[in-house]
């Protein structure tokens, strides 16, 4: 689905949701999932894009992870947050390796048959150069490679928001016509084709295969659907 001013704001929301789902979880994540807001938003976004999530997606059994907690809502959220943090660590951080790496460079290194090195592999460096060309850099005080799945989704959100008419931040130091390929729409398409489409569908499949907590299986299903609609 080509991005244009008509649908760009919906796409910005779709990518924002994907980024939210794959950042390291915090209390906001747990509250959104336990309350049902996360599921409702996922369904609404996909329908607005003309797609459909699998049957039963709306009945995410999050309470299974919290069934041993007292029935007070705060205790349920706390229990669920502990559960999804442990699962996020197993899936995406791992010891010594994650069950499913969240970094494009690791996936692309495997494709190239070479040892993955965070930050200094050519694909991660391409993502960093692309972000800089869009006036974006690594957030102050962080040391996370920019080819993390959530960060790449945030970049897609940013470009979609620009396509919808949002203004570039003044601190970026660039104008819209200085974006890669000269426009938000063109930059969006370039990053989608050159990076996102190459590895994220496989990442989503791997998360669905490995997830032991239903939330992450559902998050991966959501990501897979919006990726298919973005083509």
SERO-4910 file (N, C-alpha, C, O; in steps of 0.05 Angstrom, whole numbers):
BEGIN
 pado doro    nc1    nc2    nc3   cac1   cac2   cac3    cc1    cc2    cc3    oc1    oc2    oc3
  Unk    A     17    -24      0      0      0      0     18     25      0     33     29     19
  Unk    A     16     41    -21     32     65    -23     24     85     -1      0     87      6
  Unk    A     44     99      9     37    119     30     33    146     16     48    154     -2
  Unk    A     12    160     25      7    186     15     -6    203     38    -10    192     60
  Unk    A    -12    228     32    -22    245     54    -49    235     65    -56    240     88
  Unk    A    -64    220     48    -90    209     57    -87    189     80   -102    189     99
  Unk    A    -67    171     77    -65    149     96    -40    151    114    -36    134    131
  Unk    A    -24    172    110      1    173    125     -2    174    155     14    163    169
  Unk    A    -22    189    164    -26    191    193    -33    164    206    -25    158    228
  Unk    A    -48    147    191    -55    121    201    -30    103    202    -25     88    221
  Unk    A    -13    106    181     12     91    181     30    100    203     44     83    216
  Unk    A     31    126    209     47    135    231     38    122    258     55    113    274
  Unk    A     12    120    261      1    107    285      8     77    285     14     65    306
  Unk    A      6     64    262     12     35    260     41     29    268     46     10    283
  Unk    A     59     45    258     88     41    265     93     48    294    110     35    307
  Unk    A     80     69    304     83     76    332     74     53    350     87     47    370
  Unk    A     53     39    343     43     16    358     63     -7    357     68    -20    377
  Unk    A     75    -11    334     95    -32    331    119    -26    349    130    -44    363
  Unk    A    129     -1    348    151      7    365    145      3    394    162     -7    409
  Unk    A    122     12    402    113      9    430    113    -20    439    121    -27    462
  Unk    A    105    -38    421    103    -66    428    130    -80    431    131   -100    446
  Unk    A    151    -70    418    176    -84    419    198    -69    434    221    -78    435
  Unk    A    191    -46    446    210    -34    465    210    -51    491    192    -67    496
  Unk    A    231    -49    506    232    -63    532    208    -54    548    204    -30    552
  Unk    A    192    -73    558    166    -65    570    168    -50    596    186    -55    612
  Unk    A    150    -32    600    148    -17    625    119    -19    635    103    -33    624
  Unk    A    113     -3    656     86     -5    667     65      3    647     43     -8    647
  Unk    A     71     22    630     52     31    610     45      8    592     21      4    584
  Unk    A     65     -8    584     60    -31    568     41    -51    581     21    -59    570
  Unk    A     47    -57    606     31    -77    621      2    -67    625    -17    -82    622
  Unk    A     -1    -41    631    -28    -30    635    -44    -31    609    -68    -38    609
  Unk    A    -31    -25    586    -45    -25    561    -54    -53    553    -76    -57    543
  Unk    A    -38    -73    559    -45   -100    551    -66   -111    570    -86   -123    561
  Unk    A    -62   -108    596    -81   -119    616   -109   -107    613   -129   -120    616
  Unk    A   -110    -81    607   -135    -67    604   -150    -74    578   -174    -69    576
  Unk    A   -136    -86    559   -148    -91    533   -144    -69    513   -151    -72    490
  Unk    A   -132    -47    522   -128    -24    504   -109    -31    481   -113    -22    458
  Unk    A    -89    -46    487    -69    -53    466    -83    -69    444    -80    -63    420
  Unk    A    -98    -90    451   -112   -106    432   -132    -90    415   -133    -93    391
  Unk    A   -147    -73    429   -167    -57    414   -154    -38    395   -164    -34    372
  Unk    A   -132    -26    403   -117     -8    385   -106    -23    361   -107    -13    338
  Unk    A    -94    -47    365    -83    -62    343   -105    -69    323   -100    -66    299
  Unk    A   -127    -78    332   -149    -85    314   -159    -60    298   -163    -62    274
  Unk    A   -162    -38    312   -172    -13    300   -153     -3    278   -161      5    257
  Unk    A   -127     -4    284   -106      6    265   -106    -11    240   -107     -1    218
  Unk    A   -106    -38    244   -105    -56    221   -130    -53    204   -128    -52    179
  Unk    A   -153    -50    216   -178    -46    201   -177    -20    186   -187    -18    163
  Unk    A   -166      1    198   -164     27    185   -146     26    160   -149     42    141
  Unk    A   -127      7    160   -109      3    137   -121    -16    117   -108    -22     96
  Unk    A   -145    -26    122   -158    -44    103   -151    -73    107   -156    -90     90
  Unk    A   -138    -80    130   -130   -107    135   -147   -120    157   -167   -109    166
  Unk    A   -138   -144    164   -153   -159    185   -133   -176    200   -116   -189    189
  Unk    A   -136   -176    226   -120   -193    244   -133   -221    246   -157   -224    241
  Unk    A   -117   -241    253   -128   -268    255   -151   -270    274   -153   -255    294
  Unk    A   -169   -288    268   -193   -293    286   -183   -300    314   -165   -316    317
  Unk    A   -196   -288    333   -188   -294    361   -167   -275    372   -160   -276    395
  Unk    A   -156   -258    355   -135   -239    364   -145   -222    387   -130   -216    405
  Unk    A   -170   -214    386   -181   -196    407   -185   -210    434   -190   -196    453
  Unk    A   -182   -236    435   -185   -250    461   -158   -258    472   -153   -281    479
  Unk    A   -140   -239    472   -113   -244    482   -114   -253    512   -124   -237    529
  Unk    A   -105   -277    519   -108   -287    546    -87   -277    565    -72   -292    577
  Unk    A    -85   -250    568    -65   -239    585    -68   -247    614    -49   -248    629
  Unk    A    -93   -252    623    -97   -258    651    -85   -284    660    -81   -288    684
  Unk    A    -79   -301    641    -66   -326    649    -39   -321    663    -32   -335    682
  Unk    A    -25   -300    654      1   -294    666     -3   -281    694     16   -281    710
  Unk    A    -26   -271    699    -31   -256    724    -50   -271    743    -60   -260    762
  Unk    A    -56   -296    737    -78   -310    751    -71   -315    781    -89   -319    797
  Unk    A    -45   -315    787    -37   -320    815    -36   -294    832    -31   -295    856
  Unk    A    -40   -271    819    -39   -245    833    -65   -240    847    -86   -250    839
  Unk    A    -64   -224    869    -89   -215    881   -106   -200    860    -95   -190    840
  Unk    A   -132   -197    864   -149   -186    843   -148   -156    841   -160   -145    822
  Unk    A   -133   -142    859   -130   -113    856   -116   -108    830    -97   -122    823
  Unk    A   -124    -88    814   -113    -83    788    -83    -78    788    -69    -87    771
  Unk    A    -74    -63    808    -45    -56    810    -29    -82    812     -7    -84    800
  Unk    A    -38   -100    828    -23   -125    832    -23   -142    806     -3   -154    800
  Unk    A    -45   -142    792    -46   -156    767    -27   -144    747    -12   -159    733
  Unk    A    -27   -118    744     -8   -104    726     20   -110    734     37   -116    717
  Unk    A     27   -109    760     54   -114    769     63   -142    762     85   -147    753
  Unk    A     45   -162    766     51   -189    760     56   -193    730     74   -207    721
  Unk    A     38   -181    715     41   -183    686     66   -170    676     80   -180    658
  Unk    A     73   -146    687     97   -133    679    122   -150    685    140   -151    668
  Unk    A    123   -163    708    145   -181    714    147   -203    694    169   -210    685
  Unk    A    124   -214    686    123   -236    666    134   -227    639    150   -241    627
  Unk    A    124   -204    629    132   -196    602    161   -186    602    174   -187    581
  Unk    A    171   -175    624    199   -167    625    217   -191    624    237   -191    610
  Unk    A    210   -212    638    226   -237    637    225   -248    609    246   -258    599
  Unk    A    202   -248    596    200   -259    569    215   -241    549    228   -252    531
  Unk    A    213   -215    552    228   -197    534    258   -201    536    272   -201    516
  Unk    A    267   -206    561    296   -212    565    304   -238    551    324   -239    538
  Unk    A    287   -258    554    293   -284    542    293   -282    511    311   -292    498
  Unk    A    273   -269    501    270   -267    472    291   -249    459    303   -257    439
  Unk    A    295   -225    471    310   -204    456    337   -197    468    352   -182    455
  Unk    A    343   -206    492    369   -200    504    385   -226    507    406   -228    495
  Unk    A    374   -245    522    385   -271    524    412   -273    539    425   -253    543
  Unk    A    418   -297    547    444   -303    560    452   -332    553    440   -350    564
  Unk    A    471   -335    535    488   -315    523    476   -302    498    485   -280    490
  Unk    A    456   -314    486    445   -303    462    414   -302    464    403   -319    478
  Unk    A    401   -283    451    372   -282    453    359   -303    435    372   -314    417
  Unk    A    335   -311    442    320   -330    425    314   -318    398    312   -332    378
  Unk    A    312   -291    397    304   -278    372    317   -250    372    306   -231    385
  Unk    A    339   -246    358    352   -220    359    334   -198    348    321   -202    327
  Unk    A    333   -175    361    317   -153    351    333   -134    333    323   -112    327
  Unk    A    357   -141    325    374   -124    309    376   -133    280    382   -156    274
  Unk    A    371   -114    262    374   -120    234    401   -130    227    404   -149    211
  Unk    A    422   -118    238    449   -126    231    455   -155    237    471   -167    222
  Unk    A    443   -166    258    448   -194    265    435   -212    243    447   -232    235
  Unk    A    411   -205    235    397   -221    214    411   -219    188    415   -239    174
  Unk    A    420   -195    181    433   -191    155    461   -204    155    470   -213    134
  Unk    A    475   -204    178    500   -217    179    497   -247    175    514   -260    161
  Unk    A    476   -259    186    471   -287    181    466   -292    151    475   -312    140
  Unk    A    451   -274    138    447   -276    109    473   -275     94    477   -289     74
  Unk    A    492   -258    104    517   -255     90    537   -276     98    559   -278     86
  Unk    A    531   -293    118    549   -314    126    573   -304    142    594   -316    141
  Unk    A    569   -282    157    591   -271    172    583   -268    201    559   -270    208
  Unk    A    603   -263    218    598   -260    247    584   -233    252    593   -212    243
  Unk    A    561   -233    266    547   -208    272    562   -191    293    570   -202    314
  Unk    A    566   -166    287    578   -148    306    560   -123    309    554   -109    289
  Unk    A    550   -118    333    532    -96    337    547    -70    331    571    -68    336
  Unk    A    533    -50    321    543    -23    315    560    -23    290    556     -6    272
  Unk    A    580    -40    287    600    -37    266    596    -54    242    612    -54    223
  Unk    A    574    -69    241    568    -84    216    557    -65    195    545    -45    202
  Unk    A    561    -71    169    553    -52    148    524    -45    148    517    -22    142
  Unk    A    506    -64    155    478    -58    154    469    -39    177    453    -21    173
  Unk    A    480    -44    201    474    -25    223    484      3    217    471     22    223
  Unk    A    508      4    204    519     30    197    503     44    176    500     69    176
  Unk    A    492     29    157    474     40    137    449     53    150    440     75    143
  Unk    A    438     39    170    414     49    184    422     75    199    407     94    198
  Unk    A    445     75    212    454     99    226    457    123    207    449    145    213
  Unk    A    469    118    183    473    139    164    445    149    154    441    173    150
  Unk    A    427    131    150    400    138    140    386    156    161    374    176    155
  Unk    A    388    148    186    376    163    208    388    192    209    373    211    211
  Unk    A    414    193    206    427    220    206    418    236    182    414    261    185
  Unk    A    414    224    159    404    238    136    376    249    140    368    267    126
  Unk    A    362    236    159    334    245    165    335    265    189    314    273    199
  Unk    A    359    273    198    361    291    220    358    279    247    353    293    267
  Unk    A    361    252    248    357    238    273    383    225    282    400    218    265
  Unk    A    387    223    308    411    210    319    403    193    342    380    190    348
  Unk    A    423    181    355    418    165    378    410    183    401    423    203    407
  Unk    A    388    176    415    379    193    437    401    196    458    416    177    464
  Unk    A    403    220    469    423    226    489    421    207    513    399    202    523
  Unk    A    443    196    522    443    179    545    438    150    539    436    133    557
  Unk    A    435    143    513    430    115    505    453    105    489    468    120    477
  Unk    A    456     79    489    477     67    473    466     43    458    479     22    456
  Unk    A    442     46    448    428     24    434    433     27    404    429     48    393
  Unk    A    441      5    390    444      7    361    418     15    348    396      8    357
  Unk    A    419     32    328    395     43    315    380     23    297    359     30    287
  Unk    A    392     -1    294    378    -20    277    361    -39    294    353    -61    285
  Unk    A    354    -31    319    335    -46    335    307    -45    322    301    -24    310
  Unk    A    292    -66    324    265    -67    312    248    -43    320    235    -31    303
  Unk    A    248    -36    346    231    -14    355    241     13    344    225     30    337
  Unk    A    267     16    342    278     41    332    272     44    302    266     66    293
  Unk    A    274     22    287    268     24    259    238     30    255    230     45    236
  Unk    A    221     19    272    192     25    270    188     55    277    170     67    265
  Unk    A    203     65    296    201     94    303    209    111    279    197    132    274
  Unk    A    230    103    264    238    118    240    215    117    220    210    138    207
  Unk    A    202     94    215    180     93    197    157    111    206    144    124    190
  Unk    A    152    111    232    132    129    244    138    158    238    121    173    229
  Unk    A    163    165    241    172    193    237    168    201    208    158    223    203
  Unk    A    176    184    189    174    190    161    144    191    152    136    208    136
  Unk    A    128    173    163     99    174    157     86    199    168     69    211    155
  Unk    A     95    208    192     84    233    203     92    257    186     76    275    182
  Unk    A    116    257    176    125    278    158    108    278    132    100    299    122
  Unk    A    103    254    122     86    252     98     58    262    103     44    271     85
  Unk    A     49    260    128     22    269    135     21    299    139     -1    311    142
  Unk    A     44    312    139     45    341    141     58    351    167     58    376    171
  Unk    A     68    334    183     82    343    207    108    358    199    120    352    179
  Unk    A    116    377    216    140    392    210    164    378    221    163    364    241
  Unk    A    187    381    207    212    371    217    220    386    242    216    410    243
  Unk    A    231    372    262    241    387    285    263    407    278    279    401    261
  Unk    A    262    430    290    282    450    283    310    441    288    329    448    273
  Unk    A    314    424    309    341    416    316    353    396    295    376    390    296
  Unk    A    336    386    277    346    367    257    366    380    238    384    367    228
  Unk    A    362    406    233    380    420    216    377    414    187    394    422    171
  Unk    A    356    401    179    351    395    150    323    404    143    306    410    160
  Unk    A    318    405    117    292    411    106    281    386     93    295    366     88
  Unk    A    255    386     88    242    362     77    255    353     51    258    329     46
  Unk    A    263    372     34    274    364      8    303    353     11    314    343     -9
  Unk    A    314    354     35    341    343     40    339    314     51    360    302     55
  Unk    A    315    304     55    312    276     64    322    258     42    323    266     19
  Unk    A    328    233     48    337    214     28    316    212      5    292    209     10
  Unk    A    325    215    -19    309    214    -44    290    239    -46    272    239    -63
  Unk    A    294    259    -28    281    284    -32    253    289    -22    242    310    -26
  Unk    A    241    269     -8    215    273      4    210    252     25    223    231     25
  Unk    A    191    257     44    184    237     64    174    211     52    182    189     61
  Unk    A    157    213     32    146    189     19    168    172      7    168    148     10
  Unk    A    187    186     -8    208    171    -21    227    159      0    236    136     -3
  Unk    A    233    174     21    250    163     42    237    139     56    250    119     62
  Unk    A    211    142     61    196    120     73    198     95     56    204     73     66
  Unk    A    193     97     30    194     74     12    222     62     11    225     38     10
  Unk    A    242     80     10    270     70      9    277     53     33    288     32     31
  Unk    A    270     64     57    277     49     81    261     23     84    271      3     93
  Unk    A    236     24     75    219      0     76    231    -22     58    233    -45     67
  Unk    A    239    -15     34    249    -35     15    277    -44     22    284    -68     20
  Unk    A    294    -25     30    323    -31     34    329    -43     61    350    -55     65
  Unk    A    311    -40     80    316    -50    107    293    -66    118    295    -90    122
  Unk    A    270    -52    124    248    -65    139    239    -91    126    237   -111    139
  Unk    A    233    -90    100    222   -114     86    242   -137     85    233   -160     83
  Unk    A    267   -131     88    287   -152     84    289   -170    109    294   -194    106
  Unk    A    284   -159    132    287   -176    156    264   -177    175    260   -198    189
  Unk    A    247   -157    177    226   -156    197    205   -179    194    196   -189    214
  Unk    A    197   -186    170    178   -209    168    189   -234    181    175   -249    194
  Unk    A    215   -239    176    227   -263    188    230   -260    219    226   -279    233
  Unk    A    236   -236    228    236   -231    256    209   -237    269    207   -250    289
  Unk    A    187   -227    256    161   -232    266    154   -261    267    143   -271    287
  Unk    A    161   -276    246    157   -305    246    171   -319    269    161   -337    282
  Unk    A    196   -310    273    212   -322    295    201   -317    322    200   -335    339
  Unk    A    191   -292    326    179   -286    352    154   -303    356    149   -313    378
  Unk    A    137   -306    335    113   -323    338    120   -351    344    106   -365    359
  Unk    A    142   -361    333    151   -388    339    162   -391    367    158   -412    380
  Unk    A    176   -371    377    190   -374    402    174   -364    427    180   -372    449
  Unk    A    155   -347    423    141   -334    445    127   -354    464    113   -372    454
  Unk    A    131   -350    489    118   -367    510     96   -351    524     80   -362    539
  Unk    A     96   -325    520     76   -307    532     58   -297    508     69   -286    489
  Unk    A     32   -300    510     14   -293    487     18   -265    477     15   -261    453
  Unk    A     24   -246    494     27   -219    485     47   -216    462     42   -203    442
  Unk    A     70   -229    465     91   -226    445     84   -241    419     91   -232    397
  Unk    A     69   -263    421     59   -276    397     40   -257    382     40   -256    358
  Unk    A     22   -244    398      3   -225    386     17   -201    374     10   -192    352
  Unk    A     37   -190    388     52   -167    378     66   -174    351     67   -158    333
  Unk    A     77   -199    350     89   -207    325     69   -211    302     75   -205    279
  Unk    A     45   -221    309     24   -223    289     16   -196    278     13   -192    254
  Unk    A     13   -177    297      7   -149    288     28   -139    269     22   -127    249
  Unk    A     54   -142    277     76   -132    260     75   -145    233     78   -132    212
  Unk    A     71   -171    232     70   -186    207     48   -175    188     52   -173    164
  Unk    A     25   -169    200      2   -159    184      8   -132    173      3   -127    150
  Unk    A     19   -114    189     24    -87    179     46    -87    158     46    -71    139
  Unk    A     65   -105    161     86   -108    141     75   -117    114     83   -108     93
  Unk    A     55   -136    116     43   -145     91     27   -123     78     25   -122     53
  Unk    A     14   -106     94     -2    -84     83     15    -61     72      7    -46     55
  Unk    A     40    -59     83     58    -37     75     69    -41     47     79    -22     35
  Unk    A     68    -65     36     81    -71     10     66    -58    -12     74    -61    -36
***
